[in-house]
Amino acid sequence: MSEITFTLAVSDLRVQLGEREVLRNIDLQIARSRSTAIVGPNGAGKSTLLRAMAGMKAGHQSQSGQVLLQGRPLQGWSSRERAQTLAWLGQNQAVAGDMSVYDVVMLGRLPHQGWLAPASAADHQAVQQALRQTHAWEWRQRSLGQLSGGERQRVLLARALAVQAQVLLMDEPLANLDPPHQTDWMLTARSLVQQGVTVVSVLHELSFALLADEMVILSDGCVIQHGRCADPATHRALESVFENRIQVRELDGHWLALPRMT
Ligand SMILES: Nc1ncnc2c1ncn2[C@@H]1O[C@H](COP(=O)(O)OP(=O)(O)OP(=O)(O)O)[C@@H](O)[C@H]1O
């Protein structure tokens, strides 16, 4: 059997939300054990694409085309098996505010637990590790509703990490995070990739997006560029999709997206 080098493969994906065609002719392959940033203007279809890759569908959504996860059509996966393999951090995810931080992160272990079975030592260890990674361990007894936006985001990130999945899809993971915790997120993502995890993130913070291995640029429901973050063609496409209101520059071996003021 040939080795599967792509964790996710999307072919001829079209998504319609109500009357609107939101994604058109998407063909995309996400390399295994790499980090990929999905960027593009507001409304380009980034969240819709990420949700489609996770097999999540809104009630008023119609979709055609195919999404393969580790070489198998998403529909062929049981929901439990899929939830063990693919972890998800959504935008504005609804979680009961009166749950404790610890219990929220333990929800990430549900795909690994038997029906009504108590949490195992491995589950508790995964929760503790994830809470420490996002510096949220101190608040484990507090309820989610008592936390600030950035603190809440770190708990939801911990829940996604606690799954210990091979694929991690995140929609705006840096939302509300202060600069040191944005950097922590980047380091965590890099360390996961080194351990073989495939990380895909929708990002508006372009300088963080440029730190990924690969970049997918969406515009008006289409992929207009998919390439290495260090590739000049990617930089040109990035500047162009944002109407040349930004410029990509190098500093100390890193690529930065800066506002163009003139
Ligand atoms: N329920 C809906 N019904 C119809 N159109 C919708 C619905 N939800 C979203 N859309 C439209 O789908 C398009 C893609 O939305 P999506 O959230 O995927 O964009 P995005 O690139 O993630 O945007 P942003 O950067 O603003 O988060 C947008 O034009 C949006 O207006």
The ligand as an ORCA input file, in Angstrom:
! r2SCAN-3c Opt
* xyz 0 1
  N     -25.505     31.389      7.197
  C     -25.039     31.954      6.105
  N     -25.828     32.158      5.041
  C     -25.351     32.730      3.911
  N     -24.075     33.133      3.772
  C     -23.260     32.948      4.814
  C     -23.681     32.347      6.032
  N     -22.626     32.290      6.877
  C     -21.594     32.847      6.225
  N     -21.977     33.248      5.006
  C     -21.144     33.897      3.982
  O     -20.167     32.964      3.576
  C     -18.985     33.630      3.218
  C     -17.802     32.917      3.835
  O     -17.900     33.007      5.255
  P     -16.694     32.501      6.159
  O     -17.119     32.669      7.575
  O     -16.269     31.152      5.707
  O     -15.580     33.557      5.760
  P     -14.169     33.839      6.427
  O     -13.190     33.917      5.323
  O     -13.891     32.869      7.510
  O     -14.423     35.293      7.014
  P     -13.819     36.101      8.292
  O     -12.401     36.419      7.957
  O     -14.654     37.340      8.287
  O     -13.989     35.256      9.510
  C     -19.154     35.077      3.676
  O     -19.372     35.893      2.553
  C     -20.372     35.060      4.544
  O     -21.098     36.270      4.424
*
